[in-house]
Amino acid sequence: MLSYPATIAVSTRTLNYLADLIRRERHQCRSRWRRLEPGKQALLVLAHLRNGDTYARLAAGFAIGTSTAWRYVREGIDLLAGLGDDVAAAARRAARLAYGILDGTLIPIDRVANQRPYYSGKHKRHGVNVQLLADPAGRLVWASPALPGAIHDLTAARTHNLIERLTGHCVMTLADKAYQGAGGTIRTPFKRQRHRPRLYRRQRSVNRCHARARGIGERAVATLKSWKILTKLRCCPRRSTAIVQAITVLCRIETNRYLS
């Protein structure tokens, strides 16, 4: 088997942060000798999340067993996910912003036995629904727990109580037409109705301004999906929440924002 050096598009600060988490966890549980030191384990976790390397490839590259690589990656993901915010903390962070941008995305997954709840008719594929909250510059502030892909964006936002929390903190939030009727402080563009097939000139102008401001939020989706593991999840859908939350924490460390 051949091996070759490769790079990971992650800063040293993120590697050291994760290594410190692993080191503290080993100290607290009084862990015995491990095959990999904390720094190497942190590198293993980042290679899996950022580059999407499989457990078999990681095991061969780090000279460990495949089950050991799986266990080390799972441990690192759980440590990072434990630092993630809930919806209440996300709303408090958003209250510091001039406005927020709300959007939903589908994370593709493999087909599962009970596939109907995970099949998105809009995207014509299986996946999980994740709601994203971004700041006016398009930086990722928060990502919600994953729900089955068949759930509509508005229903998902209501399930997480995200709309109520943002309204309670008076956060003006821009969203697309999928959130029509959300109410509260959620602002959506004007939509053509059956009895009004054409919008007025003022309404079209408002929609253009709304799209210009809201479109920046697509950067948050691109930031999240730049982690290759989310290209297509090949694990149990119940693990997708921990993976997304772990990546959200890593994105905050990378940008050095929203850490407090």
C-alpha positions in Angstrom: 0.0 0.0 0.0 1.3 3.4 -0.9 1.2 6.5 1.2 1.7 10.2 0.4 1.8 13.5 2.3 -1.3 15.7 2.2 -2.5 19.0 3.6 -5.6 19.9 5.6 -7.1 23.4 5.1 -7.3 24.1 8.8 -5.2 26.4 11.0 -2.8 25.3 13.7 -4.9 27.1 16.2 -7.8 24.7 15.5 -5.5 21.7 15.8 -4.1 22.9 19.1 -7.6 23.7 20.5 -8.9 20.2 19.7 -5.7 18.6 21.0 -6.2 20.4 24.3 -9.8 19.2 24.5 -8.6 15.6 24.0 -5.8 16.0 26.5 -8.1 17.3 29.2 -10.6 14.5 28.5 -7.9 11.9 28.9 -6.7 13.5 32.2 -10.2 13.6 33.6 -11.0 10.0 32.9 -7.4 8.9 33.8 -7.0 7.2 30.5 -4.1 4.8 30.1 -1.6 4.7 27.2 -3.1 5.4 23.8 -1.8 4.5 20.4 -1.9 8.2 19.3 -1.0 11.2 21.3 -3.6 14.0 21.6 -2.1 16.0 18.8 -2.1 13.0 16.4 -5.7 12.2 17.4 -6.8 15.8 16.7 -5.1 15.6 13.3 -7.0 12.3 12.7 -10.4 13.9 13.5 -9.7 17.0 11.3 -8.6 14.8 8.4 -11.9 12.9 8.6 -14.1 16.0 8.9 -12.3 18.4 6.6 -11.0 16.0 3.9 -13.6 13.3 4.2 -11.0 10.5 4.5 -12.5 7.1 5.3 -11.6 5.2 8.4 -9.7 2.6 6.4 -7.5 5.3 4.8 -6.9 7.0 8.1 -6.1 3.7 9.8 -3.5 2.9 7.2 -2.0 6.4 7.3 -1.8 6.6 11.1 -0.7 2.9 11.5 -3.7 2.0 13.7 -6.7 -0.3 13.4 -9.8 0.7 11.6 -11.9 0.3 14.8 -9.4 2.4 16.7 -9.7 5.2 14.1 -13.5 5.0 14.3 -13.3 5.3 18.1 -10.9 8.2 18.1 -12.9 10.1 15.5 -16.1 9.6 17.4 -14.5 10.7 20.7 -13.2 13.9 19.1 -16.6 14.7 17.4 -18.4 14.2 20.7 -16.0 16.5 22.5 -16.5 19.3 20.0 -20.3 18.8 19.8 -20.5 19.2 23.5 -19.3 22.8 23.1 -22.1 23.7 20.6 -24.8 26.2 21.4 -28.5 25.4 21.9 -31.2 27.5 20.3 -31.4 29.9 23.3 -27.7 30.7 23.2 -27.9 31.1 19.4 -30.7 33.7 19.8 -28.7 35.6 22.4 -25.7 35.7 20.0 -28.0 36.9 17.2 -29.3 39.7 19.4 -25.9 41.4 19.2 -26.1 41.5 15.4 -27.7 44.2 13.2 -29.8 41.4 11.7 -29.6 37.7 11.1 -30.0 35.5 8.0 -31.9 32.3 8.3 -31.6 29.5 5.7 -32.0 25.8 5.4 -29.9 23.2 3.7 -30.0 19.5 3.0 -27.1 17.3 4.0 -27.1 14.2 1.7 -27.1 10.7 3.3 -27.1 7.1 2.2 -30.4 5.4 1.9 -31.7 3.9 5.1 -34.2 1.2 5.9 -36.9 3.8 6.9 -36.1 6.0 4.0 -39.4 7.9 3.5 -38.9 10.5 6.2 -35.4 11.3 4.8 -36.4 11.7 1.2 -36.6 15.3 0.1 -39.0 15.9 -2.7 -37.5 19.3 -3.4 -33.9 18.0 -3.8 -34.9 14.5 -5.1 -32.5 12.7 -2.7 -32.2 11.4 0.8 -30.8 13.7 3.4 -31.2 15.6 6.7 -32.5 19.1 7.1 -30.3 21.6 8.9 -31.2 25.2 9.7 -28.4 27.8 9.6 -28.2 31.2 11.2 -25.7 33.6 9.7 -24.6 37.2 10.5 -24.8 40.1 8.0 -21.3 39.2 6.6 -22.4 35.6 5.9 -20.4 34.0 8.7 -21.9 30.9 10.3 -23.4 31.7 13.8 -25.4 28.5 14.5 -26.5 25.3 13.0 -29.5 23.4 14.2 -29.8 19.7 15.1 -30.5 17.6 12.0 -34.1 16.6 11.2 -35.3 14.2 8.4 -35.0 15.7 5.0 -38.7 15.5 4.2 -39.4 18.2 6.7 -40.1 21.7 5.3 -37.8 24.5 6.3 -40.5 26.4 8.1 -41.6 23.3 10.0 -38.0 22.6 11.0 -37.5 26.2 12.2 -40.7 25.9 14.3 -39.7 22.5 15.6 -36.4 24.0 17.0 -38.4 27.0 18.4 -36.0 29.2 16.5 -38.6 31.7 15.3 -39.9 32.2 18.8 -36.5 32.6 20.3 -35.4 35.2 17.6 -38.7 37.1 18.0 -38.3 37.1 21.8 -34.9 38.8 21.4 -36.2 41.2 18.7 -33.8 39.9 16.1 -34.8 41.0 12.6 -34.1 38.0 10.5 -34.1 37.7 6.7 -35.3 34.5 5.1 -36.4 33.2 1.7 -39.9 32.4 0.5 -39.8 29.0 2.2 -40.4 30.8 5.5 -43.5 32.6 4.3 -46.0 32.9 7.1 -43.4 32.5 9.9 -44.4 35.7 11.6 -42.6 37.4 14.4 -39.4 39.2 13.3 -38.8 36.9 10.3 -38.8 39.0 7.1 -39.6 37.2 3.8 -39.9 38.6 0.2 -43.3 39.4 -1.3 -44.9 36.4 -3.0 -47.2 36.3 -6.0 -50.7 35.1 -5.1 -53.3 33.4 -7.2 -55.5 36.5 -7.2 -52.5 38.8 -7.8 -50.3 37.2 -10.5 -48.0 40.2 -10.7 -46.2 42.2 -8.0 -46.3 46.0 -7.8 -43.1 47.9 -8.8 -42.5 48.8 -5.1 -42.8 45.2 -4.1 -40.3 44.0 -6.8 -37.9 46.7 -5.6 -38.2 45.5 -2.0 -37.7 41.9 -3.1 -34.4 42.9 -4.9 -33.1 44.6 -1.9 -34.1 41.7 0.3 -32.4 39.2 -2.0 -29.2 41.2 -2.1 -29.0 41.2 1.7 -30.2 37.7 2.2 -28.0 36.1 -0.5 -24.9 36.8 1.6 -26.2 34.1 4.0 -25.4 31.5 1.3 -21.8 31.9 2.4 -22.7 30.1 5.7 -24.0 27.2 3.7 -20.8 27.1 1.6 -18.7 27.3 4.8 -20.5 24.3 6.3 -20.3 22.2 3.2 -16.7 23.0 2.6 -16.1 20.2 5.2 -16.0 17.2 2.8 -17.5 14.8 5.3 -20.8 16.6 4.6 -20.6 15.9 0.9 -22.5 12.7 1.7 -22.9 11.2 5.2 -22.4 7.5 5.3 -23.2 7.0 8.9 -26.4 6.6 10.9 -28.6 9.8 10.4 -28.8 10.1 14.2 -25.0 10.9 14.2 -25.5 13.8 11.8 -26.4 16.2 14.6 -23.1 15.7 16.4 -21.1 16.0 13.2 -22.8 19.3 12.2 -22.4 20.7 15.7 -18.8 19.7 15.8 -18.1 21.4 12.5 -19.9 24.5 13.6 -17.6 24.8 16.6 -14.6 24.3 14.4 -15.8 27.0 12.1 -16.0 29.4 15.0 -12.5 28.5 16.1 -11.2 29.1 12.6 -12.8 32.5 12.3 -12.1 33.3 16.0 -15.6 34.7 16.3 -18.6 33.8 18.5 -16.5 31.9 21.0 -18.0 33.5 24.0 
